[in-house]
């Protein structure tokens, strides 16, 4: 049973009652992330998420950790472009304490100065870890190139300069400005009635800032070309194309296409690039969509002297998908997509998260039956037509990190391969 309630202050509460399990997952989502930041404060959403656990009016950071452990609670948080999320999962008998703790860190964090300085170094180490991992940092270069000079393209973690300069006042002001009731969704899934879920929210979430925050700037795909010469054993490669947003009528075609092209060992790119040509160990393609935009992106790592061969092979395979998709691979991709959706429903953690995503980004929950029906409606002609549209819609994004030279394909040559 699924219930959605909008409280008088604007907070939306979602509860999915699951009587056959013994746990409850609770998510607190706020509709703000790196996409709401200016260049000057890029990274502050992520910094604030870290600092929320570093002390409240009644608990220090150790007390917070101990009290969650005392009830066997799993607790964490994450920041994205569009949202900041705090979540926990506990046995049903500990749900009251879990919600009280979660509400405390969400509403009453005091951002102690000494903890800010310690956490500043922690986040700088997190940034350094990202920079040391070529397969990780290539993603930042890729997104920045795809969405140039706009919040959507900036790193969620922020820049080293910003991380070093954020102050307690910055955090307080950002939370006051962005953590507003109309942009908060509290999602429960598990063995809890809607009556109890509402009781807990009304009991503990009493100190939120009333109102609505400013909408993030609309993300606009730019595409482009990035290359950086670095001494690595492998060259990291990402190629992407503008796709569609969550609300587009072709969204499920885009999702199916991502699975068909690079969603597993039977996918086109894996079979062609790895199995037949032996160019890489692994290769992936995914469709990533948000409220404004979307991308079909492909990633792999190859020997430096095979980068051009790999780019050409990927583009050839994408072009081949504009007219030569078989019924078997179409059905296989749809079955895999549906399996992922339905298997995810078996987890109350996934249900709590997916319900919150639907409410905070779409303002409604799409029934799983409707999603499956839309996936089933995808056919070969729709996929081929959409693939052609993707290739012709705008210029691609290419990001290359590793050993490169003057023979490495340029932006113009890659674009030329697509239109041939």
Secondary structure as UniProt FT lines:
FT   STRAND          2..6
FT   TURN            8..9
FT   STRAND          12..17
FT   TURN            19..20
FT   STRAND          23..30
FT   HELIX           34..36
FT   TURN            40..43
FT   HELIX           44..51
FT   TURN            52..53
FT   HELIX           61..70
FT   TURN            71..72
FT   STRAND          74..79
FT   STRAND          84..91
FT   HELIX           92..94
FT   HELIX           95..107
FT   HELIX           113..132
FT   HELIX           134..146
FT   TURN            148..149
FT   HELIX           151..153
FT   TURN            156..157
FT   HELIX           160..165
FT   HELIX           168..178
FT   HELIX           181..183
FT   STRAND          184..190
FT   HELIX           194..204
FT   STRAND          224..229
FT   STRAND          235..242
FT   TURN            246..247
FT   TURN            249..250
FT   HELIX           251..262
FT   TURN            265..266
FT   HELIX           268..269
FT   HELIX           270..276
FT   STRAND          280..289
FT   STRAND          294..302
FT   HELIX           304..306
FT   HELIX           307..320
FT   TURN            321..323
FT   HELIX           327..344
FT   TURN            345..346
FT   HELIX           348..357
FT   HELIX           358..362
FT   HELIX           368..376
FT   HELIX           380..393
FT   STRAND          397..402
FT   TURN            406..407
FT   HELIX           411..419
//
